[in-house]
Amino acid sequence: MSTLAAGVQGSNPALNITIFAVFVAITLVIVLRASRNTKTASDYYAAGRAFTGPQNGIAISGDYLSAASFLGIAGAIAINGYDGFLYSIGFLVAWLVALLLVAELLRNTGKFTMGDVLAFRMKQRPVRAAAAISTLAVSFFYLLAQMAGAGGLVNLLLGIEGNLGQDLVIAVVGVIMILYVLIGGMKGTTWVQIIKAVLLIAGTFAMTLWVLGKYGFNLSNLFQAAVDKGGQTGEALLGPGKQYGKTGTTKLDFLSLGIALVLGTAGLPHVLMRFYTVPTAKDARRSVVWAIALIGIFYLFTLVLGYGAGALVGPDVIAKAPGTTNSAAPLLALELGGPVLLGFIAAVAFATILAVVAGLTITASASFAHDVYANVIKRGKTDADSEVRVARITALVIGAVAIVGGILAKNQNVAFLVALAFAVAASANLPTILYSLFWKRFNTQGALWSIYGGLSVCVVLIVFSPAVSGKPIDPKTGKSASMIQGVDFHWFPLDNPGIVSIPVAFFLGWLGTVLSKEHNQKKYAEMEVRSLTGAGAEKATQH
């Protein structure tokens, strides 16, 4: 077993690359076919609103189940047991907020982006600019995490050593992502998400059955094997507190992270944009129900895979492997099915990164082109063709920035980048969306204070948190878990600022509103009718 960590690198890189290349070739053909029907702005941004609820639900699950979900959560469960599974619960419960409060109303009110909803009854230009800035901020941090994850995966799965090799693969991932977006628009990207979601769920389902089969399909036996393999700390895997129960600060940190995860999903721009790819609000609801079902099943699989990796591979081997906890699922694949299963899981992990970064890129480019270019710079006086052209140019720029950012961040701690994306989404986007949909007094000043205030507070607290600097050096690895090594300028005690920044953003939205006399009663009445009935929405049919 001690050779297993080296075995991942030496498994069969040629096979891994071949399987990945086949996936890329098939998806590029599908994207090319989809691009034949991408003629209008609605086609490019919202796939012509032609996807059914179930199709969109599968695509949403593809968008949501990133490399962090697949590799990170399985590893967290393998090392920390119960505390690792709490991530899964947070990510899943978040969908209830999206389903009950946001999905249908957003689909009815908006056209292409979150800025459409926020600017519906307010001053167009400042609100759209603010919405675009927060969308770009969330997308950038999420992109950075995915691209950096790609660099770590390369080292782990393809055996490519050295900085130049990893940089090259990050660049290749970026170029393929840009191709998906430029050629296929939202339609092509959605089909990539659907294929990837099916592959990911099928792959994890097969591994789950395989692991359970080794223990007579008895979860108790699996848990006991993980406890036995865990040595002195094995018992702690089955109860809360192994990671987050040591001090009052870690418990508070977990509460803060949980709040950010649960409230962040309903503010993630690339998830919100998916609601516009269906023809009706009823389909928007159905797509979220499908997404909840698929994501829920997937997270149950990660419970088995995490404890399976703990039982069959062991926490010591996982901790020493390149990529540490991220290597739990690939090491388990190698243990179960040898190089062929590892090759498939490697390809699925890469496909996961590709699909998620493509979704993020099209969201960020659409937000810039539709909100900033068309409505702020051109004041709404532009044609759809030039808007789509600007979106494509923006996608190129965002792709280039993501490649450079991924190369710079490839050896950094990426977990905090994902948490930051969720915290920013929950702080800057969610209060403004909820106030816009449900509070008739809400106005432009409230929206601007909420977005800019939430964004600023969140980012400042993250910069001065232990996630960026000041964590003690781990004697096993000789490194600090902070992003920047060897310095300490943190004064905020928590890794995730959600518990502070989210209430502050809600408060600023309220304060900005009550201090301003602006109030458009007529527009709110129109928005309320439209959000609840769908009357006047794009491709509206009333239900």
C-alpha positions as a printed NumPy array, in Angstrom:
array([[  0.   ,   0.   ,   0.   ],
       [  2.908,   2.353,   0.629],
       [  3.678,   2.335,  -3.104],
       [  0.141,   3.39 ,  -3.963],
       [  0.861,   7.129,  -3.842],
       [  3.669,   6.666,  -6.339],
       [  1.421,   4.306,  -8.271],
       [ -1.1  ,   7.039,  -8.967],
       [  1.52 ,   8.999, -10.822],
       [  2.857,   5.909, -12.55 ],
       [ -0.486,   4.187, -13.132],
       [ -0.88 ,   4.68 , -16.859],
       [ -0.731,   8.345, -17.908],
       [ -1.088,   7.427, -21.589],
       [ -4.387,   5.65 , -20.89 ],
       [ -5.646,   8.564, -18.756],
       [ -4.806,  11.093, -21.493],
       [ -6.404,   8.882, -24.183],
       [ -9.701,   8.558, -22.3  ],
       [ -9.704,  12.322, -21.665],
       [ -8.937,  13.07 , -25.346],
       [-11.86 ,  10.841, -26.453],
       [-14.205,  12.775, -24.121],
       [-12.973,  16.129, -25.467],
       [-13.33 ,  14.965, -29.096],
       [-16.918,  13.725, -28.579],
       [-18.009,  16.876, -26.728],
       [-16.407,  19.181, -29.318],
       [-18.392,  17.416, -32.071],
       [-21.6  ,  17.917, -30.049],
       [-20.716,  21.59 , -29.422],
       [-20.144,  22.077, -33.184],
       [-23.542,  20.542, -33.961],
       [-25.198,  22.748, -31.32 ],
       [-23.52 ,  25.863, -32.768],
       [-25.473,  25.505, -36.062],
       [-28.582,  26.712, -34.25 ],
       [-26.883,  29.542, -32.339],
       [-28.03 ,  32.567, -34.323],
       [-29.618,  35.076, -31.913],
       [-28.624,  36.557, -28.548],
       [-31.265,  34.343, -26.916],
       [-29.61 ,  31.272, -28.501],
       [-26.135,  32.29 , -27.314],
       [-27.055,  33.325, -23.754],
       [-30.037,  31.096, -22.957],
       [-29.829,  28.243, -25.515],
       [-32.991,  29.576, -27.178],
       [-34.885,  28.561, -23.996],
       [-35.234,  25.172, -25.657],
       [-34.205,  22.776, -22.856],
       [-36.788,  20.785, -20.884],
       [-36.933,  20.78 , -17.083],
       [-35.234,  17.359, -16.709],
       [-32.495,  18.253, -19.262],
       [-31.809,  21.519, -17.471],
       [-31.87 ,  19.759, -14.095],
       [-29.147,  17.362, -15.273],
       [-27.159,  20.327, -16.636],
       [-27.535,  22.224, -13.328],
       [-26.218,  19.21 , -11.439],
       [-23.323,  19.124, -13.934],
       [-22.65 ,  22.806, -13.259],
       [-22.854,  22.365,  -9.501],
       [-20.877,  19.153,  -8.999],
       [-17.44 ,  20.668,  -9.5  ],
       [-14.072,  19.041,  -8.861],
       [-14.345,  20.356,  -5.288],
       [-17.565,  18.329,  -4.826],
       [-16.208,  15.139,  -6.335],
       [-12.571,  15.035,  -5.196],
       [-12.693,  17.402,  -2.222],
       [-15.697,  15.984,  -0.358],
       [-14.668,  12.335,  -0.817],
       [-11.252,  13.277,   0.609],
       [-12.762,  15.275,   3.474],
       [-14.941,  12.304,   4.465],
       [-11.999,   9.884,   4.215],
       [ -9.895,  12.039,   6.575],
       [-12.52 ,  13.682,   8.822],
       [-15.513,  11.346,   8.567],
       [-18.717,  12.933,   9.897],
       [-17.348,  16.493,   9.695],
       [-16.431,  15.976,   6.026],
       [-19.978,  14.817,   5.226],
       [-21.351,  18.087,   6.648],
       [-20.032,  19.78 ,   3.475],
       [-22.325,  17.523,   1.427],
       [-25.297,  18.386,   3.609],
       [-24.595,  22.133,   3.32 ],
       [-24.256,  21.988,  -0.463],
       [-27.501,  19.995,  -0.791],
       [-29.696,  21.952,   1.646],
       [-28.7  ,  25.112,  -0.264],
       [-30.913,  23.951,  -3.15 ],
       [-34.044,  24.331,  -1.037],
       [-33.326,  28.078,  -0.814],
       [-32.895,  28.189,  -4.605],
       [-36.085,  26.172,  -5.223],
       [-38.406,  27.864,  -2.747],
       [-37.278,  31.485,  -3.002],
       [-35.496,  32.12 ,  -6.285],
       [-35.836,  29.751,  -9.273],
       [-39.366,  30.385, -10.556],
       [-39.519,  34.108,  -9.698],
       [-36.156,  34.756, -11.321],
       [-37.123,  32.892, -14.498],
       [-40.275,  34.985, -14.83 ],
       [-38.664,  38.362, -14.137],
       [-35.343,  38.26 , -15.98 ],
       [-34.16 ,  37.754, -19.522],
       [-30.511,  36.651, -19.581],
       [-28.67 ,  37.724, -16.42 ],
       [-29.09 ,  38.524, -12.734],
       [-28.748,  42.236, -13.65 ],
       [-32.073,  42.005, -15.559],
       [-33.901,  41.153, -12.336],
       [-32.146,  43.708, -10.122],
       [-32.554,  46.554, -12.639],
       [-36.216,  45.798, -13.387],
       [-37.613,  48.538, -11.125],
       [-34.501,  50.616, -10.452],
       [-32.059,  52.918, -12.215],
       [-30.647,  50.713, -14.966],
       [-27.034,  51.754, -15.319],
       [-25.667,  51.817, -11.741],
       [-27.504,  48.633, -10.728],
       [-26.467,  46.695, -13.844],
       [-22.837,  47.793, -13.372],
       [-22.925,  46.618,  -9.732],
       [-24.548,  43.278, -10.701],
       [-21.906,  42.723, -13.389],
       [-19.047,  43.477, -10.962],
       [-20.334,  41.   ,  -8.361],
       [-20.967,  38.378, -11.087],
       [-17.418,  38.774, -12.399],
       [-15.999,  38.615,  -8.842],
       [-17.808,  35.364,  -7.976],
       [-17.012,  33.83 , -11.388],
       [-13.333,  34.791, -11.141],
       [-12.801,  33.179,  -7.708],
       [-14.701,  30.068,  -8.761],
       [-12.727,  29.893, -12.017],
       [ -9.448,  30.301, -10.157],
       [-10.309,  27.387,  -7.875],
       [-11.225,  25.126, -10.813],
       [ -8.124,  26.035, -12.867],
       [ -5.842,  25.617,  -9.855],
       [ -7.545,  22.281,  -9.22 ],
       [ -6.685,  21.295, -12.796],
       [ -3.001,  21.911, -12.049],
       [ -3.131,  19.694,  -8.972],
       [ -4.984,  16.938, -10.831],
       [ -2.358,  16.891, -13.55 ],
       [  0.359,  16.119, -11.052],
       [ -1.812,  13.479,  -9.424],
       [ -3.363,  11.67 , -12.383],
       [ -1.211,  12.17 , -15.465],
       [  2.211,  11.919, -13.861],
       [  3.306,  15.236, -15.393],
       [  6.065,  16.604, -13.18 ],
       [  7.533,  20.088, -13.124],
       [  5.994,  23.522, -13.366],
       [  6.162,  23.803, -17.156],
       [  4.165,  20.618, -17.742],
       [  1.444,  21.634, -15.306],
       [  1.308,  25.168, -16.749],
       [  0.883,  23.682, -20.214],
       [ -2.034,  21.482, -19.154],
       [ -3.771,  24.387, -17.372],
       [ -3.4  ,  26.348, -20.635],
       [ -4.846,  23.415, -22.632],
       [ -7.85 ,  23.186, -20.253],
       [ -8.37 ,  26.942, -20.69 ],
       [ -8.196,  26.787, -24.488],
       [-10.696,  23.892, -24.71 ],
       [-13.034,  25.78 , -22.35 ],
       [-12.823,  28.909, -24.553],
       [-13.613,  26.778, -27.638],
       [-16.754,  25.34 , -25.971],
       [-18.006,  28.844, -25.168],
       [-17.063,  30.543, -28.446],
       [-18.419,  27.809, -30.693],
       [-21.434,  26.464, -28.833],
       [-22.638,  29.286, -26.605],
       [-25.034,  28.227, -23.842],
       [-26.489,  25.386, -25.924],
       [-23.122,  23.706, -26.481],
       [-22.071,  24.324, -22.882],
       [-25.333,  22.812, -21.594],
       [-24.827,  19.604, -23.592],
       [-21.271,  19.329, -22.208],
       [-22.751,  19.687, -18.693],
       [-25.353,  16.977, -19.366],
       [-22.776,  14.474, -20.695],
       [-20.396,  15.207, -17.835],
       [-23.146,  14.858, -15.19 ],
       [-24.209,  11.469, -16.594],
       [-20.577,  10.254, -16.676],
       [-19.835,  11.518, -13.164],
       [-22.949,  10.043, -11.567],
       [-22.519,   6.73 , -13.457],
       [-18.846,   6.508, -12.454],
       [-19.48 ,   7.236,  -8.779],
       [-22.482,   4.853,  -8.774],
       [-20.298,   2.011, -10.107],
       [-17.594,   2.721,  -7.517],
       [-20.213,   2.919,  -4.729],
       [-21.628,  -0.522,  -5.638],
       [-18.082,  -1.909,  -5.869],
       [-17.124,  -0.607,  -2.401],
       [-20.39 ,  -1.796,  -0.804],
       [-19.963,  -5.196,  -2.494],
       [-16.634,  -5.653,  -0.696],
       [-18.457,  -5.278,   2.639],
       [-21.524,  -7.403,   1.859],
       [-23.636,  -4.304,   1.074],
       [-23.586,  -3.52 ,   4.789],
       [-22.813,   0.106,   5.711],
       [-21.975,  -0.858,   9.317],
       [-19.216,  -3.172,   8.089],
       [-17.829,  -0.387,   5.865],
       [-17.836,   2.137,   8.734],
       [-16.151,  -0.386,  11.046],
       [-13.432,  -1.066,   8.45 ],
       [-12.775,   2.697,   8.121],
       [-12.551,   2.994,  11.937],
       [-10.105,   0.059,  12.13 ],
       [ -7.918,   1.506,   9.362],
       [ -7.941,   4.941,  11.035],
       [ -5.909,   3.678,  13.997],
       [ -6.015,   5.72 ,  17.204],
       [ -8.259,   8.417,  15.733],
       [-10.525,   5.939,  13.918],
       [-13.436,   6.194,  16.352],
       [-13.61 ,   9.971,  15.789],
       [-14.662,   9.385,  12.13 ],
       [-18.172,   8.369,  13.2  ],
       [-19.012,  11.391,  15.357],
       [-18.946,  15.161,  15.03 ],
       [-15.942,  17.234,  16.056],
       [-12.898,  15.606,  14.41 ],
       [-12.228,  18.722,  12.306],
       [-14.486,  21.423,  13.713],
       [-14.906,  20.542,  17.397],
       [-11.51 ,  21.376,  18.842],
       [-12.139,  24.961,  19.988],
       [-14.91 ,  27.55 ,  20.096],
       [-13.375,  29.289,  17.077],
       [-13.482,  26.165,  14.866],
       [-17.141,  25.575,  15.8  ],
       [-17.942,  29.187,  14.909],
       [-15.927,  28.79 ,  11.697],
       [-18.01 ,  25.786,  10.718],
       [-21.237,  27.683,  11.414],
       [-19.945,  30.523,   9.223],
       [-18.971,  28.121,   6.424],
       [-22.362,  26.387,   6.66 ],
       [-24.245,  29.696,   6.358],
       [-22.143,  30.659,   3.308],
       [-22.757,  27.272,   1.627],
       [-26.504,  27.21 ,   2.304],
       [-27.148,  30.81 ,   1.236],
       [-24.464,  31.049,  -1.469],
       [-25.995,  28.677,  -4.025],
       [-29.048,  30.866,  -4.633],
       [-26.691,  33.738,  -5.468],
       [-24.231,  31.907,  -7.747],
       [-24.535,  33.63 , -11.161],
       [-23.755,  30.524, -13.26 ],
       [-26.514,  28.598, -11.44 ],
       [-29.016,  31.485, -11.707],
       [-28.371,  31.814, -15.451],
       [-29.453,  28.19 , -15.954],
       [-33.047,  29.125, -15.069],
       [-33.26 ,  31.169, -18.293],
       [-32.557,  28.163, -20.566],
       [-36.056,  26.681, -20.057],
       [-39.269,  27.872, -21.765],
       [-41.485,  28.331, -18.665],
       [-41.369,  28.953, -14.924],
       [-42.864,  25.488, -14.407],
       [-39.815,  24.026, -16.174],
       [-37.546,  26.148, -13.954],
       [-39.159,  24.521, -10.899],
       [-38.897,  21.049, -12.427],
       [-35.248,  21.564, -13.283],
       [-34.428,  22.42 ,  -9.655],
       [-36.325,  19.343,  -8.414],
       [-34.311,  17.184, -10.827],
       [-31.094,  18.882,  -9.716],
       [-31.909,  18.264,  -6.025],
       [-32.585,  14.562,  -6.719],
       [-29.379,  14.021,  -8.719],
       [-27.158,  16.064,  -6.402],
       [-28.66 ,  14.354,  -3.336],
       [-27.956,  10.89 ,  -4.781],
       [-24.417,  11.957,  -5.709],
       [-23.655,  13.186,  -2.186],
       [-24.891,   9.876,  -0.75 ],
       [-22.395,   8.178,  -3.079],
       [-19.608,  10.419,  -1.724],
       [-20.391,   9.149,   1.797],
       [-19.661,   5.581,   0.671],
       [-16.644,   6.617,  -1.433],
       [-15.16 ,   8.674,   1.408],
       [-15.454,   5.937,   4.021],
       [-14.442,   3.398,   1.331],
       [-11.228,   5.328,   0.665],
       [-10.637,   5.52 ,   4.419],
       [-11.135,   1.737,   4.755],
       [ -9.363,   0.465,   1.622],
       [ -6.618,   3.057,   1.113],
       [ -6.214,   4.512,   4.578],
       [ -5.858,   8.115,   5.808],
       [ -2.057,   7.893,   6.108],
       [ -1.585,   7.003,   2.423],
       [ -4.088,   9.681,   1.331],
       [ -2.319,  12.346,   3.431],
       [  1.058,  11.527,   1.83 ],
       [ -0.187,  11.368,  -1.778],
       [  0.286,  14.305,  -4.17 ],
       [ -2.796,  16.512,  -3.888],
       [ -3.406,  15.104,  -0.347],
       [ -7.153,  14.798,   0.352],
       [ -8.06 ,  15.408,  -3.308],
       [ -6.392,  12.096,  -4.114],
       [ -8.802,   9.948,  -2.062],
       [-11.25 ,   9.164,  -4.911],
       [ -8.532,   8.437,  -7.545],
       [ -6.584,   6.259,  -5.053],
       [ -9.786,   4.346,  -4.32 ],
       [-10.396,   3.907,  -8.076],
       [ -6.878,   2.511,  -8.503],
       [ -7.382,   0.15 ,  -5.567],
       [-10.733,  -1.111,  -6.916],
       [-10.275,  -1.305, -10.676],
       [ -6.629,  -0.68 , -11.425],
       [ -5.381,   1.727, -14.117],
       [ -8.516,   1.451, -16.31 ],
       [-10.93 ,   2.65 , -13.595],
       [ -8.412,   5.293, -12.533],
       [ -8.196,   6.429, -16.177],
       [-11.975,   6.77 , -16.338],
       [-12.147,   8.664, -13.014],
       [ -9.262,  10.901, -14.175],
       [-11.166,  11.73 , -17.366],
       [-14.371,  12.4  , -15.404],
       [-12.485,  14.704, -13.016],
       [-11.048,  16.655, -15.95 ],
       [-14.427,  16.735, -17.688],
       [-15.861,  18.113, -14.446],
       [-13.361,  20.984, -14.438],
       [-13.896,  21.674, -18.157],
       [-17.675,  21.779, -17.9  ],
       [-17.751,  23.991, -14.811],
       [-15.23 ,  26.519, -16.17 ],
       [-17.152,  26.688, -19.467],
       [-20.369,  27.467, -17.556],
       [-18.61 ,  30.126, -15.489],
       [-17.013,  31.72 , -18.551],
       [-20.261,  32.06 , -20.484],
       [-21.967,  33.547, -17.4  ],
       [-19.235,  36.128, -16.837],
       [-19.015,  37.07 , -20.534],
       [-22.837,  37.338, -20.827],
       [-22.989,  39.558, -17.762],
       [-20.346,  41.913, -19.152],
       [-21.792,  42.042, -22.684],
       [-25.475,  42.279, -21.699],
       [-25.254,  44.42 , -18.543],
       [-22.147,  46.569, -19.018],
       [-21.746,  46.877, -22.811],
       [-25.374,  46.862, -23.997],
       [-27.074,  48.652, -21.1  ],
       [-24.412,  50.787, -19.392],
       [-22.072,  51.808, -22.227],
       [-24.558,  51.732, -25.146],
       [-27.62 ,  52.626, -22.969],
       [-29.685,  49.834, -24.541],
       [-29.134,  51.116, -28.081],
       [-27.336,  48.156, -29.619],
       [-28.25 ,  45.177, -31.778],
       [-28.073,  41.542, -30.673],
       [-25.244,  40.646, -33.088],
       [-22.798,  43.199, -31.695],
       [-23.771,  42.18 , -28.137],
       [-22.979,  38.522, -28.849],
       [-19.718,  39.559, -30.539],
       [-18.698,  41.462, -27.391],
       [-19.664,  38.408, -25.277],
       [-17.346,  36.221, -27.377],
       [-14.459,  38.714, -27.076],
       [-15.08 ,  38.884, -23.303],
       [-14.986,  35.068, -23.125],
       [-11.521,  35.175, -24.726],
       [-10.301,  37.724, -22.185],
       [-11.813,  35.831, -19.222],
       [-10.295,  32.59 , -20.526],
       [ -6.847,  34.201, -20.748],
       [ -7.18 ,  35.663, -17.231],
       [ -8.323,  32.263, -15.901],
       [ -5.311,  30.522, -17.472],
       [ -2.862,  33.038, -15.948],
       [ -4.671,  32.934, -12.58 ],
       [ -4.738,  29.13 , -12.59 ],
       [ -0.996,  28.985, -13.299],
       [ -0.261,  31.44 , -10.471],
       [ -2.574,  29.661,  -8.004],
       [ -1.805,  26.055,  -8.95 ],
       [  0.16 ,  25.272,  -5.78 ],
       [ -2.101,  27.286,  -3.501],
       [ -4.844,  26.212,  -1.149],
       [ -7.918,  26.227,  -3.41 ],
       [-10.544,  25.319,  -0.822],
       [-10.736,  28.891,   0.424],
       [-11.294,  30.146,  -3.157],
       [-14.454,  28.032,  -3.49 ],
       [-15.617,  29.116,  -0.035],
       [-14.906,  32.725,  -1.029],
       [-17.028,  32.37 ,  -4.184],
       [-19.94 ,  31.086,  -2.06 ],
       [-19.419,  33.771,   0.6  ],
       [-19.303,  36.541,  -2.042],
       [-22.425,  35.166,  -3.756],
       [-24.275,  34.994,  -0.429],
       [-23.076,  38.459,   0.653],
       [-23.28 ,  40.512,  -2.552],
       [-25.997,  38.785,  -4.594],
       [-28.526,  37.018,  -2.398],
       [-29.679,  39.949,  -0.174],
       [-30.212,  42.121,  -3.257],
       [-32.112,  39.377,  -5.129],
       [-34.417,  38.64 ,  -2.165],
       [-35.06 ,  42.314,  -1.436],
       [-35.799,  42.948,  -5.147],
       [-38.285,  40.095,  -5.35 ],
       [-40.046,  40.486,  -1.987],
       [-39.681,  44.043,  -0.593],
       [-41.753,  46.696,  -2.329],
       [-39.885,  49.621,  -0.688],
       [-36.454,  48.438,  -1.982],
       [-34.684,  50.929,  -4.271],
       [-31.512,  51.714,  -6.213],
       [-29.487,  53.002,  -3.259],
       [-30.345,  49.908,  -1.209],
       [-29.259,  47.642,  -4.063],
       [-25.919,  49.458,  -4.533],
       [-25.136,  49.53 ,  -0.803],
       [-26.009,  45.843,  -0.476],
       [-23.94 ,  44.675,  -3.477],
       [-20.868,  46.855,  -3.005],
       [-21.001,  46.677,   0.807],
       [-21.422,  42.895,   0.907],
       [-18.686,  42.38 ,  -1.701],
       [-16.209,  44.737,   0.031],
       [-16.754,  43.424,   3.557],
       [-16.534,  39.81 ,   2.371],
       [-13.308,  40.256,   0.372],
       [-11.585,  42.389,   3.068],
       [-12.385,  39.834,   5.801],
       [-11.096,  36.989,   3.608],
       [ -7.82 ,  38.84 ,   2.859],
       [ -7.217,  39.338,   6.59 ],
       [ -8.325,  35.834,   7.595],
       [ -6.212,  32.775,   8.533],
       [ -7.126,  31.264,   5.136],
       [ -4.717,  33.749,   3.512],
       [ -2.008,  34.074,   6.19 ],
       [ -1.03 ,  33.082,   9.696],
       [ -1.982,  29.428,  10.133],
       [  0.611,  27.361,  12.044],
       [  2.98 ,  25.094,  10.104],
       [  1.869,  21.449,   9.899],
       [  4.725,  19.24 ,  11.197],
       [  3.797,  16.454,   8.73 ],
       [  4.004,  18.565,   5.56 ],
       [  6.265,  21.384,   6.769],
       [  3.798,  23.875,   5.26 ],
       [  1.135,  26.2  ,   6.581],
       [ -2.46 ,  25.673,   5.421],
       [ -2.672,  29.403,   4.625],
       [ -2.437,  30.6  ,   1.019],
       [  0.605,  32.839,   1.634],
       [  3.442,  31.077,   3.458],
       [  5.772,  32.609,   6.035],
       [  3.825,  35.784,   6.844],
       [  1.018,  36.646,   9.242],
       [ -1.191,  39.701,   8.757],
       [ -4.527,  38.176,   9.776],
       [ -6.74 ,  39.851,  12.395],
       [-10.096,  38.258,  11.514],
       [-10.254,  34.887,  13.346],
       [-12.483,  32.89 ,  10.948],
       [-11.578,  31.255,   7.608],
       [-14.973,  32.078,   6.128],
       [-16.565,  35.505,   6.694],
       [-20.161,  34.471,   5.912],
       [-21.44 ,  34.818,   9.49 ],
       [-20.408,  38.516,   9.46 ],
       [-20.586,  39.623,   5.809],
       [-24.044,  38.183,   4.979],
       [-25.936,  39.942,   7.843],
       [-23.945,  43.148,   7.094],
       [-25.069,  42.998,   3.424],
       [-28.736,  42.546,   4.449],
       [-28.401,  45.433,   6.921],
       [-26.751,  47.732,   4.329],
       [-29.516,  46.928,   1.817],
       [-32.135,  47.931,   4.415],
       [-30.232,  51.039,   5.543],
       [-29.568,  52.294,   2.004],
       [-33.239,  51.859,   1.16 ],
       [-34.705,  53.681,   4.172],
       [-32.244,  56.584,   3.75 ],
       [-33.422,  57.144,   0.146],
       [-36.858,  58.462,  -0.834],
       [-36.841,  56.797,  -4.283],
       [-39.648,  54.268,  -4.688],
       [-41.32 ,  53.012,  -7.874],
       [-44.665,  51.592,  -6.708],
       [-45.957,  50.95 , -10.237],
       [-42.851,  49.042, -11.344],
       [-42.922,  46.89 ,  -8.186],
       [-46.575,  45.976,  -8.829],
       [-45.656,  44.99 , -12.408],
       [-42.674,  42.963, -11.19 ],
       [-44.765,  41.184,  -8.549],
       [-47.416,  40.118, -11.076],
       [-44.771,  39.038, -13.571],
       [-42.644,  37.114, -11.068],
       [-45.662,  35.204,  -9.698],
       [-47.575,  34.539, -12.943],
       [-44.991,  34.723, -15.733],
       [-47.133,  37.248, -17.638],
       [-44.847,  39.255, -19.901],
       [-41.812,  37.019, -19.349],
       [-39.663,  35.688, -22.194],
       [-41.523,  32.912, -24.071],
       [-44.273,  33.383, -21.485],
       [-46.998,  30.815, -21.072],
       [-49.111,  31.123, -17.958],
       [-49.532,  28.268, -15.529]])
